[in-house]
Amino acid sequence: MIKSYTAKYTKIPSGYLGQLVEWPEVITEGKTLDECRGMLKDALSEMVLAYKQQGREIPLGGGLLEPILVEA
């Protein structure tokens, strides 16, 4: 079964921070957005493997992000 997750990227001084919204433990950094994206995919694969080996339930994906605008 293929699951999808929502990635959140934040610009930081050293590059980018990537994290999965539905599975916050999956987090990584990269110098560029593309590097961070690739590393986040690798981190997700490793986390899925670790959870399977431990017999743990893999978090559900398919979250929905919706921007909320506020007046500053």
C-alpha positions as CSV (number, residue, x, y, z in Angstrom):
1,M,0.0,0.0,0.0
2,I,1.3,3.4,-0.9
3,K,0.8,6.2,1.6
4,S,1.4,9.9,1.0
5,Y,2.6,12.4,3.5
6,T,2.7,16.2,3.6
7,A,6.2,17.7,3.7
8,K,6.8,21.1,5.3
9,Y,10.0,23.0,4.4
10,T,11.3,25.9,6.4
11,K,14.2,28.2,5.3
12,I,16.9,28.2,8.0
13,P,20.4,29.8,8.1
14,S,22.1,26.6,7.0
15,G,19.7,25.9,4.2
16,Y,16.3,24.1,4.6
17,L,14.6,22.0,7.3
18,G,12.2,19.4,6.1
19,Q,9.6,17.6,8.2
20,L,6.5,15.5,7.6
21,V,3.3,17.0,9.0
22,E,1.6,13.7,9.8
23,W,4.8,12.1,11.2
24,P,6.9,14.9,12.9
25,E,9.7,12.5,13.9
26,V,10.7,12.3,10.2
27,I,12.9,15.4,10.0
28,T,16.0,16.4,8.1
29,E,18.1,19.3,6.8
30,G,19.7,20.1,3.5
31,K,21.7,23.0,2.0
32,T,19.3,23.3,-0.9
33,L,15.6,22.6,-1.2
34,D,16.2,19.7,-3.6
35,E,18.8,18.2,-1.3
36,C,16.4,18.5,1.7
37,R,13.6,16.9,-0.3
38,G,15.8,14.0,-1.2
39,M,17.0,13.5,2.3
40,L,13.5,13.7,3.6
41,K,12.4,10.9,1.3
42,D,15.4,8.8,2.5
43,A,14.5,9.6,6.1
44,L,10.9,8.4,5.5
45,S,12.1,5.2,3.9
46,E,14.4,4.5,6.9
47,M,11.7,5.3,9.4
48,V,9.2,3.0,7.7
49,L,11.7,0.2,7.7
50,A,12.5,0.7,11.4
51,Y,8.8,0.8,12.3
52,K,8.2,-2.4,10.4
53,Q,11.1,-4.2,12.0
54,Q,9.8,-3.1,15.5
55,G,6.2,-4.2,14.6
56,R,5.0,-0.6,15.2
57,E,2.1,0.9,13.3
58,I,3.1,3.4,10.6
59,P,1.3,6.7,11.0
60,L,-1.4,7.5,8.5
61,G,-0.6,10.0,5.8
62,G,-2.7,12.0,3.5
63,G,-2.9,15.2,5.5
64,L,-4.2,18.4,4.1
65,L,-2.5,21.8,4.6
66,E,-4.6,24.9,4.2
67,P,-3.0,28.3,4.4
68,I,-4.7,30.7,6.9
69,L,-4.2,34.4,6.2
70,V,-4.1,37.0,8.9
71,E,-3.7,40.7,8.6
72,A,-0.5,41.9,10.2
